[in-house]
Amino acid sequence: MKSMYDIIIRPIITEQSMEHTDLKKYVFEVAPDANKIEIKAAVEGIFGVKVEKVTTLNMLGKEKRTGRYPAGHRKNWKKAVVKLTEDSKTIEFFEGMV
């Protein structure tokens, strides 16, 4: 059984993801085999908030050229957008980023 910290790998901090923090939407990279129920429980356990909705996306790795012929690609990963309830507190980790 995986722990909460194995499910949530890292937060995604980009301009596009920071625009939605006022709507209480936060973006995380999660384990590829994690489902929405596990992601919800992990975010609630780590940050002490109430999660309303979880949306997941499988992101395909970009193809990268390493020379003339050996074309490789970056790893595939999974992204989760977590929406908190209206009465929930915000996640303090993202407060200074905006």
C-alpha positions in Angstrom: 0.0 0.0 0.0 1.3 3.4 -1.0 1.6 6.3 1.4 0.1 9.8 0.8 3.6 11.0 -0.1 4.1 8.4 -2.8 0.8 9.5 -4.5 1.5 13.2 -4.6 4.9 13.7 -6.3 5.2 17.5 -6.7 3.1 20.6 -7.2 3.0 22.1 -10.7 3.9 25.8 -10.4 3.3 27.5 -13.8 1.6 30.8 -14.8 -1.5 28.9 -16.0 -1.8 26.8 -12.8 -1.3 29.9 -10.6 -4.2 31.7 -12.3 -6.7 29.3 -10.8 -5.5 29.5 -7.2 -8.2 32.2 -6.5 -10.8 29.6 -7.5 -9.2 27.1 -5.1 -7.9 24.9 -7.9 -4.4 23.4 -7.4 -2.3 21.3 -9.8 -0.1 18.4 -8.8 2.0 15.7 -10.5 0.8 12.4 -9.1 1.7 8.7 -9.4 0.6 7.3 -12.8 -1.3 4.4 -11.2 -3.1 6.6 -8.6 -6.9 7.0 -9.0 -9.1 10.0 -8.0 -10.1 8.5 -4.6 -6.5 8.0 -3.6 -5.5 11.5 -4.8 -8.4 13.1 -2.8 -7.4 11.2 0.3 -3.7 12.1 -0.1 -4.4 15.9 -0.6 -6.8 16.0 2.4 -4.3 14.1 4.6 -1.2 16.1 3.6 -2.6 19.6 3.6 -5.6 19.3 5.9 -8.2 20.6 3.4 -11.6 19.5 2.0 -11.5 18.4 -1.6 -14.6 18.8 -3.7 -13.4 17.5 -7.1 -10.4 15.8 -8.7 -9.7 15.9 -12.4 -6.8 13.8 -13.9 -5.0 14.0 -17.2 -2.4 11.6 -18.6 0.4 13.7 -20.1 2.4 12.2 -22.9 6.1 12.8 -22.9 7.5 15.0 -25.6 9.7 13.6 -28.3 13.2 14.9 -27.9 16.1 14.7 -30.3 19.4 13.7 -28.7 21.4 13.8 -32.0 20.8 12.9 -35.5 19.1 9.5 -35.3 18.5 8.3 -31.7 15.2 10.2 -31.1 14.0 9.7 -27.5 11.1 11.0 -25.5 10.5 12.3 -22.0 8.6 10.1 -19.6 4.8 10.0 -19.5 3.2 11.4 -16.3 -0.1 12.1 -14.7 -1.5 15.5 -13.7 -4.3 16.1 -11.2 -6.3 19.3 -10.8 -7.8 19.5 -7.3 -10.7 21.8 -6.5 -11.3 22.6 -2.9 -14.7 23.3 -1.3 -15.8 26.8 -0.7 -15.5 26.5 3.1 -12.1 24.9 3.0 -8.9 26.8 3.8 -6.4 27.4 1.1 -3.1 25.5 0.7 -0.4 27.7 2.3 2.3 26.3 0.0 0.9 28.2 -3.0 0.3 31.5 -1.1 3.6 33.1 -1.8 3.7 32.0 -5.5 1.0 34.3 -6.8 
